[in-house]
Amino acid sequence: MSLLVEKRGAVGWLVFNQPAKKNAINDAMWRDIPAAMAQFDRDDEVRCVAFRGAGTEAFAAGADISEFEKKRSERGAVAEYDDLLDRVLHSIQGSPKPTLAMIYGYCLGGGVEIALACDLRYCGASAQFGIPAAKLGLAYNIEGHKRLLETVGHARAREIMFLGRRYNADEAFAMGLVQRVLPDAELEPYVDDVINTLCENAPLSIANTKTILEEFVKSSGTADAARMRAAIERCAKSADYIEGRRAFMEKRKPRFTGK
Ligand code: COA
């Protein structure tokens, strides 16, 4: 099982458990998240939901690239994958319970999406963040862009996406990607404290704030969804996308042509 779902006291934990691949998130793990969130949402004993990666090397090094050839290349499969991701992100963002990401090591691509879907993000000094879609020829999805924009603003969102580089924990803090950075050894006790507070505080006050904030950041209705989907499809069907994922698997630098 590569997504561990466990209730510990009043906390629902979701743990990405694929350490041989730096906790990359495979299809089965993505699919398990909405059901786990629904289970925790329904459970009155659960007062807070927390995400982490197994061990301390990685939160999650993004989606599992070894599956892209099969699951994220055909036109229908790309749309299905994007729908799945939407369901995952909405299941986290729409939860009435406070959600939190505890981050050691690599937090890349889909790992950042999960973290940004959470209400709170705390990381160790070892954390490294990045969204390397442009290094893979990959079309990052709509909801992920929206959340990134809301979190770090236009200028930083463009730099993060265009350069696809990695940022250390202090840089991530300065950009507003995380609420706090701690020495690795202090991260878990700090997060335990935060969780205790979240579990003691009034659930309906927290749920109220979540509802209001989510309503305020809803799309104004002027965003052209068809134009966004066309941009995603153009990228998803490109030769560069094939080149990007093959180059990663073959451990070589990709040669992109814009086709
Ligand atoms: N999908 C599939 N496999 C992945 C992976 C991913 N997202 N990230 C890491 N792995 C695998 C590597 O292929 C490698 O497999 P191998 O042992 O069979 O060769 C293993 O995990 C260890 O990774 P490695 O690259 O050797 O470790 P590293 O410490 O040198 O670098 C990363 C770690 C995370 C920086 C690097 O693996 C990386 O860039 N991963 C891809 C990140 C990415 O692009 N994510 C976005 C996807 S949307």
Residues whose N, C-alpha, C, O or C-beta is under 5 A from the ligand:
A	BS01	COA	A20 K21 K22 A24 A61 G62 A63 D64 I65 S66 Y106 L108 G109 G110 P132
